[in-house]
């Protein structure tokens, strides 16, 4: 999983909390994840209990 994959996974997992549950804090957290550095994304995921194994992406932007 790349960092961007992890970032998108975290966002997808938080969206139902906002859209279905009406939990406004989830939207704030989504914005924080979008702006987070790669290292911060990893730390956020670990705090949420994800097992994080990152691979380097071959994609060039």
C-alpha positions in Angstrom: 0.0 0.0 0.0 1.3 3.4 -0.9 0.9 6.5 1.3 -1.7 7.9 -1.0 -3.6 4.6 -0.8 -3.5 4.8 3.0 -4.6 8.4 2.9 -7.6 7.5 0.7 -8.5 4.5 2.9 -8.5 6.7 6.0 -10.8 9.2 4.3 -13.1 6.5 3.0 -13.4 5.1 6.5 -14.3 8.5 8.0 -16.9 9.6 5.4 -19.7 7.4 6.7 -19.3 8.9 10.2 -19.9 12.3 8.7 -22.5 11.6 6.0 -24.5 8.9 7.8 -23.8 9.6 11.5 -23.8 13.4 11.2 -20.5 13.5 13.1 -19.0 16.9 12.1 -15.7 16.1 13.7 -15.1 13.5 11.0 -15.1 16.2 8.3 -12.5 18.1 10.2 -10.4 15.0 10.6 -10.8 14.3 6.8 -9.4 17.7 6.1 -6.4 17.1 8.4 -5.7 13.8 6.7 -5.8 15.5 3.3 -3.2 18.1 4.4 -1.0 15.7 6.5 2.5 14.8 5.5 3.3 11.2 4.7 4.7 10.7 8.2 1.6 12.2 9.7 -0.7 9.9 7.7 1.2 6.9 8.9 0.9 8.1 12.5 -2.8 8.8 12.2 -3.4 5.3 10.8 -1.4 3.7 13.6 -3.4 5.6 16.2 -6.6 4.3 14.6 -5.3 0.8 14.9 -4.4 0.1 11.3 -1.4 -2.2 10.6 0.7 0.0 8.3 3.0 -1.5 5.7 4.0 1.1 3.1 5.6 0.4 -0.3 7.1 2.9 -2.6 5.0 3.8 -5.7 6.6 3.7 -9.1 4.3 6.4 -10.3 5.9 9.7 -11.2 3.9 12.9 -10.9 
